[in-house]
């Protein structure tokens, strides 16, 4: 029974392999993945976008989940917004909370709930009705924050109309200063930058602790599994490597559907008496799938990075070791980034699950007409 459930779950995303850009409307929710994706209908409940360019162009009744190199929110969002990318631009109002991560983030309209944003360049022009946590190298506040605010930035500038009406926690840098017109001194609490790493919002371990503790064990486990897999099924390892060098967005999307189907199957089975007994086993299957996704994701991500570095060597144990180490170490470094790290880890896991799904069900890359190396999509 569990094999059937797993097979059905893996077949769920198979339809997305037919076209480079895919979308799906299911239960009032809209899913899209590809190079350039955007909302294609009005009044969707929740929206899920993944690709090179992701844009919300029609009003959304629920929440938006977007991951792309460029993310634009050009229509209102009635729920929450979760967005990550190199460039994130918000031009329309978000009624709920906004959780954002990227290199350049611009918030040009109002946030009705709480704001959590982390980037290199972060600009706020709208009004935040709730609390705000903002971390950046360069932070520009031109709007209003109604609730309590936490700021940590190397350089902070305020516009003439900037205002913070709640309590302010500022992690002090040489160039960090809040004018009295923005918030009076009696509402400002200064902390040193070193305290940032000891507070609850920071990662619960430093870099040394990570490598010296559980992190090194995870790295060794992932590399060992990857090497064993390459030894047992070298053909499958080669295919996963090729897929990893291809479309990252598509594999992530397929992984998202796969894990969603597995979790959904567990919920449905839990509604029956027999299914309640099976639920713990399915939970174990989900956990094992996540572990397999971490291994495949690290290997595929590492293969992509080494390809970009111009080291596209033939498959060998050395190549597998190199690619897996590259991927898992890069993931470990990203995990240390506050707020963004945990999200990025799950992106890597879903990417790996997608690679495994495509390996199992996509036609053999060795068939005639298969895409060349590095162009598997």
PyMOL commands that set and color helices and strands:
alter all, ss='L'
color gray80, all
select helices_A, chain A and resi 2-17+185-187+193-196+207-212+214-232+234-244+248-270+273-308+317-335+340-361
alter helices_A, ss='H'
color red, helices_A
select strands_A, chain A and resi 22-26+29-38+47-56+64-73+81-90+98-107+115-124+127-128+132-141+144-145+149-158+163-164+168-172+188-192
alter strands_A, ss='S'
color yellow, strands_A
deselect
rebuild
show_as cartoon
